[in-house]
């Protein structure tokens, strides 16, 4: 026994440390995992996890080398093996209301606290554009212009403003162009300014390339249909990839062939030194692409002592929304209904399920630990240098934007101008998706 924390060895050295989400590591379990606990309102959340994941989630004050995790050693299995137990505690003696009964009071917007932040991280669709819920006499376009004005005022005030998207179709360069077209004064409209502005944008394509570079992956098999992901890979120095499209976005016809033994083995043998699988969003996903990726994963696990190939998903989104049906859509009961899209996470699950083993993917989009690590790492390490406890995330989605804030210890502003409604909040029971504040839209602050 000793009283010097610097002498602690792993995993015991984690006991007494605080994680980004505010929980504290309490003890080490018999199987080597650590146990962390967090009390929030009337709930106590107890979570057991791999020590490596705990190290990745540590607050930046714990910077000792022995607590550092190399992304090269990152494993999807220990990122996802956590077990959580949420216990409801008795309420105040004066009543027995459920924690969500005081929802409106708990999430009432406080402008002074919002303005005290140093960094603001904004989602795009449903938050800045593609918004809904305009008041009578105000069009959605007018509402968008008011929202953009709020963002521009933060930029003018000298705040660090970052824009984040789970859309792997966009490189940072492409997303800068999109922001400028929407009227966000991110930079001057010249090549040099646009290049510098990329440090203010985080896309799933960038975090994927950032992670692969840190993990020393050099020849991934990449499933995608847009060039944004390939552009970020090349910028990260990863040029020897095997993709289902060329550098101009043209799909290779060989991946549209039938799924046969000959076609799968031929495509695998053409690129037998592939060292990882990357699944981006693919407009033209085929059964052959899935089968080839699954073969790489399965065969890399067939020989003992061989390096096990990892699969990386650009985001864990299960679904999305393409738009809404028209007023005259038939049958009439299906008018004004959301049109579902297949999410990047669903595409990746097809590959994992095809392997026939318990294969898990490393997620690099919101709300992943990889993205959080990229945000908090200093610029010298190709990160964004965000002080998480001084940042606010603004978004419309509970399971990406708000969960990212909770995991990282950032505050959050949920806007109801996108996919989340007040009825969704009333049904909410998961503390990992509990926002700091809620407003109708960014124009309402």
Secondary structure, DSSP 8 states (H G I E B T S, - for coil): --S-GGG--TTGGGTT-BBTTS-EEEEE-TTS-EEEEEEETTEEEEEEE-HHHHHHHB-TT---GGG---GGG--HHHHH--EEEEEE----TT----GGGGHHHHT---HHHHHT-SEEEE--BTTTBS-----TT--HHHHHHHHHHHHHHHHHTT-EEEEEE--TT--HHHHHHHHHHTT---S-SSHHHHHHHGGGEEEHHHHHHHHHHHTT---EEEE-SSTHHHHHHHHTT----EESB-TTS-B-GGGGS---HHHHHHHHHHTTT--EEEE---TT--HHHHHHHHHHHHHHTTSTTS---EEEES----EEEEEE--TT-SSGGGTT-EEEEE-HHHHHHHHHHHHTS----EE-STT-HHHHHHHHS-GGGTS----GGGEEEEES-IIIIIHHHHHHT-EEEEETTSS--HHHHHH---GGG--SEEES-GGG-
